[in-house]
Amino acid sequence: MSNERDGAVTLKGNPITLLGPELKVGDKAPDFICDQGLAPSVSLSDMGDKVKVFNVILSIATPVCQNQTRKFNEELANIDGELEAYIVSVDLPMAHKTFCGSEGIEIIKGISDYKDNTFGSAYGVLMKDHKVLCRAVFVIDKDNTIKHVEYVAEIATEPDYDSALNAVSYTHLRAHETRHDL
């Protein structure tokens, strides 16, 4: 595949090849289609003009991914206004629902990339040999421009929460100011 990024991240020190582009701040967020179980599939274009946070994880069944999801749920609850936050993984939608239900997680919604890997391929987080997504965080503004991106270099570790949350706060504030200026 022409869009392979050899050794883009590591897993416990072992280099991992990612498929798809390396997105950067300022890029237009690519569209995708993810599954929500019994609810209709969802795409970026369905999400409207809210600030969006994509909490990309390997599997909701692992402790680091669970900690990351809990932390984002807790921190994002402190931000007022129009914000959409998602867990994105190749787990089945029911796995997201089960974990979030048992943990009282209500801010973050689960979307699954298990069918066609359109999110993983478009956002450059699909691990070639494992067919799961690497750990990453994307913050996207109301116009679908990427305002923060982190491909976690060692995917067995948690992301830089402060940078992501600062980007969410700043992007949310700018969106709020723009709406009031109209």
C-alpha positions in Angstrom: 0.0 0.0 0.0 1.4 3.4 -1.0 0.3 5.2 2.2 2.2 3.0 4.7 4.1 4.8 7.5 6.7 2.3 8.7 7.6 2.6 12.4 5.2 5.6 12.8 4.5 4.5 16.4 5.7 1.7 18.7 4.0 -0.9 20.9 6.1 -1.8 23.8 9.1 -0.7 21.8 8.3 -2.6 18.7 7.8 -0.5 15.5 4.3 -0.5 14.1 3.4 0.4 10.5 0.3 2.6 10.2 -1.9 2.8 7.1 -3.2 6.2 5.9 -2.0 9.7 5.9 -0.4 11.5 8.9 -2.8 14.3 9.5 -1.7 17.7 10.8 -3.2 20.7 12.5 -4.9 22.8 9.9 -5.8 19.8 7.6 -9.5 19.4 6.7 -10.8 16.4 8.7 -11.6 13.5 6.3 -15.0 12.0 6.2 -15.6 8.4 7.3 -18.4 6.0 8.1 -18.5 4.2 11.5 -21.0 1.8 13.0 -23.1 2.4 16.1 -24.7 -1.0 16.5 -28.5 -0.8 16.1 -28.4 2.9 15.4 -27.7 4.1 11.9 -24.1 4.4 10.8 -22.5 7.8 11.4 -20.1 9.9 9.4 -18.2 13.2 10.1 -20.7 15.0 7.9 -23.5 13.8 10.1 -22.0 15.4 13.2 -22.8 18.9 12.4 -21.0 22.1 13.4 -19.9 21.2 16.9 -16.4 20.8 18.2 -15.6 17.1 17.9 -13.1 15.0 20.0 -12.1 11.6 18.7 -10.6 9.4 21.5 -9.0 6.7 19.4 -8.1 3.5 21.2 -6.9 0.0 20.5 -9.7 -1.8 22.4 -12.1 -0.8 25.2 -11.1 -4.1 26.9 -7.6 -2.9 27.8 -6.8 -1.0 31.0 -4.9 1.9 29.3 -7.8 2.4 26.8 -10.3 2.3 29.7 -8.3 4.9 31.7 -8.1 7.1 28.6 -11.9 6.9 28.1 -12.7 7.6 31.8 -10.3 10.6 31.9 -11.7 12.2 28.7 -15.3 11.6 30.0 -14.4 13.3 33.3 -12.6 16.2 31.9 -15.0 16.9 29.0 -17.9 17.1 31.4 -16.4 20.4 32.6 -16.8 22.0 29.2 -20.1 23.8 28.6 -21.6 24.0 25.2 -21.8 22.1 22.0 -19.3 19.4 22.0 -19.3 15.8 20.6 -16.9 13.3 21.9 -16.4 9.8 20.6 -14.5 6.6 21.4 -13.3 5.2 18.1 -12.0 1.6 17.9 -12.6 -1.6 16.0 -14.5 -3.0 19.0 -18.1 -4.0 18.3 -20.5 -1.2 19.2 -22.0 -3.4 22.0 -18.5 -3.4 23.7 -18.5 0.4 23.9 -22.1 0.4 25.2 -21.4 -2.2 27.9 -18.2 -0.5 29.1 -19.7 3.0 29.1 -22.9 1.8 30.8 -21.0 0.0 33.6 -18.8 3.0 34.1 -21.4 5.7 34.0 -19.8 7.3 30.9 -22.3 9.6 29.3 -20.2 12.3 27.6 -18.4 10.1 25.2 -20.3 8.0 22.6 -18.8 4.9 21.0 -18.4 4.5 17.3 -16.9 1.4 15.7 -14.6 1.2 12.7 -14.8 -2.6 12.5 -16.6 -3.0 9.2 -14.5 -1.1 6.6 -11.8 0.7 8.6 -12.7 4.0 6.9 -11.8 6.0 10.0 -8.5 4.2 10.5 -7.5 4.5 6.9 -8.6 8.2 6.6 -7.0 9.3 9.8 -3.8 7.3 9.5 -4.4 5.2 12.7 -4.9 1.7 11.2 -2.2 -0.7 12.4 -1.3 -2.7 9.3 -0.4 -6.0 10.9 -3.0 -5.9 13.7 -6.0 -4.3 12.0 -6.8 -2.3 15.1 -6.4 1.4 15.6 -3.4 3.0 17.3 -3.9 5.3 20.2 -4.5 8.9 19.0 -6.6 12.0 19.8 -8.1 14.4 17.3 -9.8 17.7 18.1 -11.9 19.1 15.2 -13.6 22.5 15.0 -17.1 23.2 13.9 -15.8 23.7 10.3 -14.1 20.3 10.4 -10.6 21.6 10.5 -8.2 19.7 12.7 -7.1 21.8 15.7 -5.2 19.1 17.6 -3.7 15.8 16.6 -1.7 13.3 18.6 -0.5 10.0 17.4 0.7 8.6 20.7 4.3 7.6 20.0 4.3 4.6 22.4 0.8 3.3 22.1 1.0 1.4 25.4 1.0 4.8 27.1 -1.8 7.4 27.6 -2.0 10.5 25.5 -1.1 14.0 26.5 -4.4 15.0 28.1 -3.4 18.6 28.8 -2.6 19.4 25.2 -5.8 17.8 23.9 -8.0 19.4 26.6 -6.4 22.8 26.0 -7.1 22.4 22.3 -10.7 21.5 23.1 -11.1 24.5 25.4 -9.6 26.9 22.9 -11.5 25.5 20.0 -14.7 25.5 21.9 -14.2 29.1 23.1 -13.4 30.3 19.5 -16.6 28.5 18.2 -18.6 30.2 21.0 -17.2 33.7 20.2 -17.9 33.2 16.5 -21.5 32.4 17.2 -22.0 35.5 19.4 -20.4 37.7 16.7 -23.0 36.8 14.2 
